[in-house]
Amino acid sequence: MATPELDTARLLLKPLTSADAAQIQCVFPRWEIVRYLIASVPWPYPQGAAQHYVDNVALAASRAGEGWFWTLRRKAEPDTLIGVICLMATPDNNRGFWLVPEWQGQGYMSEACHAVNDYWFNVLGREVLRAPKAVVNVRSKKISERSGMRLVRLQKGHYVAGELDTELWEITREEWNARHG
């Protein structure tokens, strides 16, 4: 299933394309963004890394039906990429995201998560959504709490910032729809 465009009150979630890599390369390589992402993200972030990721990881997963990737764009400035959110058919790691720091703390990622969570459950028909996050990533944890997710496990995780205590959060389709349907 092709990744569709989604929208929220303030955002356009456009399917990721190869052409988006240029904007990602410009805004992504910042410690505030990468520190709590998985350790496979290269740091320092080299030239061309965004193009490689988009073409060989994200779009490959999309073609295989194992991943759905969107760019986040404010409706007020639809040509400007401010983040990325994705869903993945990976055990215990179904959703990931990042947002340019200047746009954090304004509810944009909560809006995006609501849209993609709903897509996961009510279009893709998945039974459970799980998202790991570093314990110290308080903002990400709050997004999960507000959406009705619950903490199910503590573990160690490997991030760009190193090995960190990690929480695994989850919500079922039944819980999601009871809360948000």
Legacy VTK file of the C-alpha trace (Angstrom):
# vtk DataFile Version 3.0
C-alpha trace
ASCII
DATASET POLYDATA
POINTS 181 float
0.000 0.000 0.000
1.451 3.362 -1.026
1.964 5.889 1.748
-0.849 8.449 1.485
-0.735 12.142 2.298
-2.268 12.842 5.721
-3.201 16.128 7.288
-3.914 17.516 10.730
-5.227 20.877 11.857
-1.856 22.550 11.217
0.266 20.019 9.338
0.606 18.283 6.009
2.187 14.841 6.287
3.520 14.213 2.799
4.970 10.854 1.759
8.759 10.957 1.831
10.403 11.223 -1.593
13.979 11.089 -2.794
13.855 14.844 -3.433
13.262 15.458 0.316
16.798 14.321 1.145
18.275 17.739 0.304
16.130 19.493 2.938
16.764 16.699 5.448
20.521 17.022 4.928
20.251 20.742 5.754
18.118 20.547 8.917
18.806 17.095 10.399
22.479 17.050 11.467
21.976 18.634 14.886
22.777 17.009 18.199
19.353 18.017 19.602
17.734 15.887 16.879
20.032 12.863 16.620
21.116 12.135 20.201
18.127 9.883 21.029
17.890 8.211 17.609
19.148 4.677 17.024
22.901 4.181 17.020
22.985 3.299 13.312
22.490 7.012 12.501
26.016 8.188 11.617
27.438 10.991 13.750
28.887 13.376 12.829
26.341 13.252 10.011
28.236 13.082 6.709
27.373 14.759 3.420
25.085 12.503 1.417
23.824 10.553 4.434
20.260 11.826 4.061
20.117 10.808 0.406
21.463 7.371 1.273
18.931 6.919 4.090
15.948 8.110 2.066
16.764 6.089 -1.058
18.218 2.907 0.462
16.488 2.556 3.821
13.201 4.459 4.011
11.985 4.150 0.425
13.212 0.544 0.250
11.116 -0.280 3.341
8.145 1.510 1.767
8.455 -0.491 -1.456
8.633 -3.706 0.581
5.443 -2.801 2.472
7.396 -2.698 5.748
7.548 1.066 6.329
5.523 4.246 5.856
7.427 7.554 5.958
6.142 11.114 5.963
7.681 14.556 6.008
6.070 17.075 8.338
5.244 20.456 6.859
3.282 23.312 8.347
0.242 24.196 6.250
1.383 27.818 6.510
4.689 26.852 4.770
4.055 23.625 2.836
7.387 23.695 0.997
9.449 23.658 4.210
10.198 20.306 5.855
10.228 20.526 9.676
10.514 16.833 10.555
9.886 13.226 9.648
7.645 10.552 11.144
7.458 6.895 10.211
5.679 3.657 10.934
7.565 0.385 10.652
6.589 -3.268 10.723
9.521 -3.947 13.071
8.881 -5.888 16.294
8.848 -3.552 19.313
9.690 -0.508 17.163
6.692 0.624 15.127
6.953 4.414 15.187
9.810 6.883 15.013
10.066 10.621 14.522
12.167 13.741 14.723
11.333 17.437 14.608
13.521 20.475 14.009
14.137 21.993 17.481
12.676 25.399 16.571
9.275 23.714 16.092
9.342 21.530 19.201
7.067 22.202 22.168
4.169 23.470 20.015
2.148 20.259 19.678
3.150 19.508 16.090
4.534 16.046 16.841
1.479 15.139 18.926
-0.698 16.027 15.905
1.492 13.974 13.586
1.526 10.994 15.957
-2.253 11.064 16.222
-2.589 10.938 12.431
-0.089 8.125 11.902
-1.319 6.104 14.901
-4.818 6.245 13.468
-3.439 5.142 10.076
-1.573 2.235 11.733
-4.667 0.934 13.465
-7.564 1.846 11.204
-6.059 1.665 7.709
-3.266 -0.887 8.102
-5.316 -2.874 10.638
-2.459 -3.458 13.064
-3.279 -4.758 16.547
-0.603 -3.037 18.639
1.791 -0.091 18.270
5.043 -0.160 20.218
7.582 2.633 20.479
10.887 2.503 22.366
12.405 5.676 23.738
15.339 6.686 25.878
14.221 7.323 29.462
15.893 10.749 29.339
13.849 11.733 26.256
11.101 13.320 28.363
9.334 15.135 25.504
8.904 11.918 23.539
7.653 10.139 26.651
4.996 12.840 27.168
3.714 12.355 23.613
3.223 8.655 24.344
1.522 9.330 27.687
-0.887 11.885 26.199
-1.904 9.491 23.430
-2.838 6.771 25.935
0.210 4.537 25.567
1.497 2.645 28.576
4.963 1.608 29.665
5.413 -2.138 29.202
9.132 -2.792 29.631
12.461 -1.313 30.660
15.575 -2.317 28.749
18.860 -0.949 27.442
19.009 0.738 24.061
21.771 1.903 21.737
21.490 5.501 20.566
23.719 8.055 18.891
24.360 9.354 22.444
25.428 5.851 23.593
23.801 3.059 25.584
20.837 4.418 27.546
18.029 3.091 29.692
15.040 2.615 27.410
11.302 2.362 27.920
9.029 0.420 25.581
5.587 2.013 25.257
2.523 0.434 23.654
-1.132 0.879 22.863
-3.544 -1.602 21.282
-5.999 -0.837 18.495
-8.887 -1.408 20.913
-7.403 1.057 23.428
-6.640 3.603 20.696
-10.137 3.517 19.250
-11.804 3.607 22.685
-9.792 6.718 23.509
-9.663 8.452 20.119
-12.443 6.910 18.057
LINES 1 182
181 0 1 2 3 4 5 6 7 8 9 10 11 12 13 14 15 16 17 18 19 20 21 22 23 24 25 26 27 28 29 30 31 32 33 34 35 36 37 38 39 40 41 42 43 44 45 46 47 48 49 50 51 52 53 54 55 56 57 58 59 60 61 62 63 64 65 66 67 68 69 70 71 72 73 74 75 76 77 78 79 80 81 82 83 84 85 86 87 88 89 90 91 92 93 94 95 96 97 98 99 100 101 102 103 104 105 106 107 108 109 110 111 112 113 114 115 116 117 118 119 120 121 122 123 124 125 126 127 128 129 130 131 132 133 134 135 136 137 138 139 140 141 142 143 144 145 146 147 148 149 150 151 152 153 154 155 156 157 158 159 160 161 162 163 164 165 166 167 168 169 170 171 172 173 174 175 176 177 178 179 180
